[in-house]
Amino acid sequence: MDWLDYQEAYAGNGHTVVGNLKVLKEFESPQLGNRRDILVYLPPTYETGNKRYPVLYLHDGQNLFDETTSFAGEWQVDETMETLGQEGIEALVVGIPNAGLARLDEYSPFRDKRSGGLGDHYLDFIANNVKPLVDARFRTLTGREHTGIMGSSMGGLISLYAFFRHPETFGLAGALSPAFWFAKGAIYDTIKKAPYYPGRIYLDAGTREHGEGHWLITRNRSRQYYAGVRRMQRLLAKKGYRPRHDLLYVEEKWAQHEEVAWARRLPKAICFLLGDQ
């Protein structure tokens, strides 16, 4: 399979990518019956030694590295990793683009009205197709304790689910502004019944997830949103995940449900998940 430099894969002007990114075009998912590009960010010291690195798998790959391809702004993952690399925190970041109209179907194992339900197939694709592909091509630390999965909103929901659904693969999970409300909160009962698995979990939310519209309506909806994330934090703590050791919950005042907020909180999430690696 032919991995291309980012600039070769996506010709044109206006790209905001920094650092070393590789792209595999049109990688097929037999579980989902579709194709998508796979993006891999390589840390600053990758080309100068033989070191192996932890790996973070991130959803909504279009929004991670490049303003040009993003839906509503980028996460600035590449800039963040370049900065953290100067502090000795390095990892490969694998960006998995969403499937457009099928995003809601793929990002939840639960059905909600007319969407959701393909989450297990999507995670099988990552665990059994994407991860072996990345491990075979790049110098990775393959153990679960060095492998994380992260996303925002619905991507946060499927990331926490993945930690418990595929404990043999993922020992780190990051859920930014997670949509735990989806499918009438089915995730809570699932996590409650799941066994304890060692690892680290990062959760966060903003206090203005629903924006700055009518103050009473949006404030109440936002309170319900971050109250749902607090509820999950309490559930996980009761399960045995120790706050600030295995489990970190961050609540950002005034932050809304948007890429710029997730980009702002991303360094804290990565430092918590990878800080001692």
C-alpha positions in Angstrom: 0.0 0.0 0.0 1.3 3.4 -1.0 1.6 6.0 1.8 1.8 9.5 0.5 3.1 12.8 2.0 0.1 15.0 2.9 1.0 17.6 0.3 1.2 15.0 -2.3 -2.1 13.4 -1.4 -3.9 16.7 -1.3 -2.6 19.1 -3.8 -3.5 22.8 -3.7 -3.0 25.9 -1.7 -4.3 27.0 1.7 -3.5 23.8 3.7 -2.6 24.5 7.3 -0.8 21.2 8.1 2.5 21.4 9.9 4.9 18.5 10.7 5.1 15.1 9.0 1.8 13.6 7.9 1.3 10.5 5.8 -1.9 9.6 3.9 -3.2 6.2 2.7 -5.9 6.9 0.1 -9.2 5.1 -0.1 -8.6 2.4 2.6 -11.5 -0.1 2.5 -13.6 -1.2 5.4 -15.1 -4.6 4.8 -17.2 -4.3 8.0 -18.9 -1.1 6.8 -18.7 -1.4 3.0 -17.1 1.9 2.4 -13.7 3.6 1.9 -11.9 6.5 3.5 -8.4 8.0 3.7 -6.2 7.2 6.7 -4.0 10.0 8.0 -1.0 9.4 10.2 0.9 12.2 12.0 4.5 11.2 12.8 6.3 12.8 15.8 9.3 15.2 15.4 11.9 12.6 16.2 10.4 9.8 14.1 12.8 10.2 11.2 16.0 10.5 13.3 16.0 7.3 15.3 14.6 3.8 15.9 12.3 4.6 18.8 8.8 3.2 19.0 5.9 5.4 19.9 2.4 5.2 21.5 -0.5 5.7 19.2 -3.7 7.8 19.5 -6.6 7.0 17.1 -8.9 10.0 16.6 -12.3 10.3 14.9 -13.5 13.0 12.5 -10.1 13.0 10.8 -11.1 15.8 8.4 -11.2 18.2 11.4 -7.9 17.3 13.1 -5.0 18.8 11.1 -6.2 21.0 8.2 -8.5 24.1 8.2 -9.1 23.5 4.5 -10.7 20.1 5.0 -12.4 20.8 8.3 -16.2 21.2 8.9 -16.0 24.2 11.2 -12.4 24.7 12.1 -9.5 22.3 13.0 -8.4 20.8 16.3 -4.8 21.8 15.5 -3.6 18.3 16.5 -0.4 18.7 14.5 0.5 22.0 16.1 -0.3 20.6 19.5 1.8 17.5 19.0 4.7 19.5 17.6 4.7 21.7 20.8 4.3 18.7 23.2 7.1 17.0 21.3 9.4 19.7 22.6 8.4 18.6 26.1 9.1 15.0 25.4 5.5 13.9 24.9 5.4 12.2 21.5 3.0 9.9 19.8 1.6 8.9 16.4 -1.8 10.3 15.8 -4.0 8.4 13.4 -6.9 10.4 12.0 -9.9 8.4 10.7 -12.2 10.6 8.7 -15.9 10.3 9.3 -18.2 8.8 6.7 -20.3 11.9 6.1 -24.0 11.1 6.3 -23.2 7.7 8.0 -21.3 9.4 10.8 -24.1 9.0 13.4 -24.6 5.4 12.4 -20.9 4.6 12.8 -20.3 6.5 16.0 -22.8 4.7 18.2 -23.5 1.0 18.9 -27.0 2.1 20.1 -30.0 3.0 17.9 -31.6 6.4 18.4 -34.7 6.8 16.3 -33.3 6.4 12.8 -29.6 6.6 13.4 -26.8 4.8 15.2 -26.2 1.1 15.5 -23.0 0.5 13.5 -20.6 1.4 16.3 -19.4 -2.2 16.8 -18.7 -2.6 13.1 -16.8 0.7 13.1 -14.7 -0.3 16.1 -14.0 -3.7 14.5 -12.7 -1.8 11.5 -10.3 0.3 13.7 -9.1 -2.6 15.9 -8.8 -5.3 13.2 -8.0 -3.3 10.1 -6.6 0.1 10.8 -4.5 -0.7 13.8 -2.7 -3.7 12.2 -2.1 -1.6 9.1 -0.5 1.2 11.2 1.5 -1.2 13.3 2.9 -3.0 10.3 4.0 0.2 8.5 5.2 2.4 11.4 7.3 2.0 14.6 4.6 1.8 17.2 4.2 0.5 20.7 1.5 -2.0 20.1 0.3 -2.8 23.6 -3.1 -1.6 24.9 -1.3 0.6 27.6 0.2 2.6 24.7 -2.9 2.7 22.5 -5.6 5.4 22.9 -8.8 6.4 21.2 -10.3 9.9 21.3 -13.0 12.0 19.9 -15.6 14.7 20.5 -19.4 14.7 20.8 -20.5 11.4 19.2 -16.8 10.7 18.8 -16.5 10.9 22.5 -19.3 8.5 23.0 -17.8 5.9 20.8 -14.3 6.4 22.3 -15.5 5.6 25.9 -17.5 2.7 24.6 -14.4 1.4 22.7 -12.4 1.4 25.9 -14.8 -1.2 27.4 -15.7 -3.0 24.2 -12.1 -3.6 23.0 -10.1 -3.7 26.2 -7.5 -5.9 24.5 -6.8 -3.0 22.1 -7.4 0.3 23.9 -6.0 1.2 27.3 -6.5 5.0 26.9 -9.7 6.9 26.1 -10.5 10.6 25.6 -14.1 11.8 25.4 -14.4 15.6 24.7 -17.9 17.0 25.1 -19.2 13.4 24.7 -22.8 12.9 23.5 -23.8 10.5 26.4 -27.4 11.6 25.9 -27.6 9.7 22.6 -30.1 6.8 22.5 -31.6 7.9 25.8 -28.3 7.6 27.6 -27.8 3.9 26.8 -24.1 4.2 27.4 -24.6 4.6 31.2 -26.1 1.2 31.7 -23.5 -0.4 29.4 -20.6 1.1 31.3 -22.2 0.3 34.6 -22.4 -3.4 33.7 -18.9 -3.6 32.1 -15.9 -5.1 34.0 -13.2 -2.8 35.3 -10.2 -2.6 32.9 -7.0 -0.8 33.9 -6.1 2.3 31.9 -6.7 6.0 31.8 -9.9 7.9 30.9 -10.2 11.6 30.1 -13.6 13.4 30.1 -14.5 17.0 29.6 -17.3 19.4 28.9 -18.0 23.1 28.5 -20.6 25.0 30.5 -22.1 26.5 27.3 -22.3 23.4 25.1 -25.6 24.7 23.7 -24.3 28.1 22.9 -25.3 31.6 23.8 -28.9 31.8 22.5 -31.9 32.5 24.7 -30.2 32.5 28.1 -32.7 30.3 30.0 -33.2 27.7 27.3 -29.5 27.3 26.4 -28.3 27.5 30.0 -30.6 24.7 31.1 -29.7 22.6 28.1 -26.0 23.2 28.7 -26.4 22.3 32.4 -28.1 19.0 31.4 -25.2 18.3 29.0 -22.3 18.7 31.4 -24.4 17.2 34.2 -24.5 14.0 32.0 -20.7 14.1 31.8 -20.4 14.6 35.5 -22.7 11.6 36.0 -20.3 9.4 33.9 -17.3 10.7 35.9 -19.1 9.6 39.1 -20.0 6.2 37.7 -16.4 5.6 36.6 -15.0 6.7 39.9 -17.4 4.3 41.7 -16.1 1.6 39.3 -12.6 2.1 40.6 -11.0 4.7 38.4 -9.2 7.1 40.6 -9.7 10.8 40.0 -6.6 12.5 38.6 -4.8 9.2 38.5 -6.8 7.0 36.1 -9.6 9.5 35.5 -9.6 13.2 34.7 -12.7 15.3 34.3 -12.2 18.9 33.0 -15.0 21.5 32.9 -14.3 24.7 31.0 -16.4 27.7 31.8 -18.2 29.4 28.9 -16.8 26.8 26.4 -19.2 25.8 23.6 -19.7 22.7 21.5 -17.1 23.5 18.8 -13.7 22.6 17.4 -12.0 25.7 18.9 -12.9 24.5 22.4 -11.7 21.0 21.8 -8.4 22.3 20.3 -8.0 24.4 23.5 -8.5 21.4 25.8 -6.6 18.8 23.7 -3.1 19.4 25.2 -4.5 18.7 28.7 -6.1 15.5 27.5 -3.0 14.2 25.7 -0.7 15.1 28.6 -3.0 13.2 31.0 -3.2 10.1 28.8 0.5 10.0 27.7 2.3 12.1 30.3 4.4 9.3 31.8 5.1 7.5 28.5 
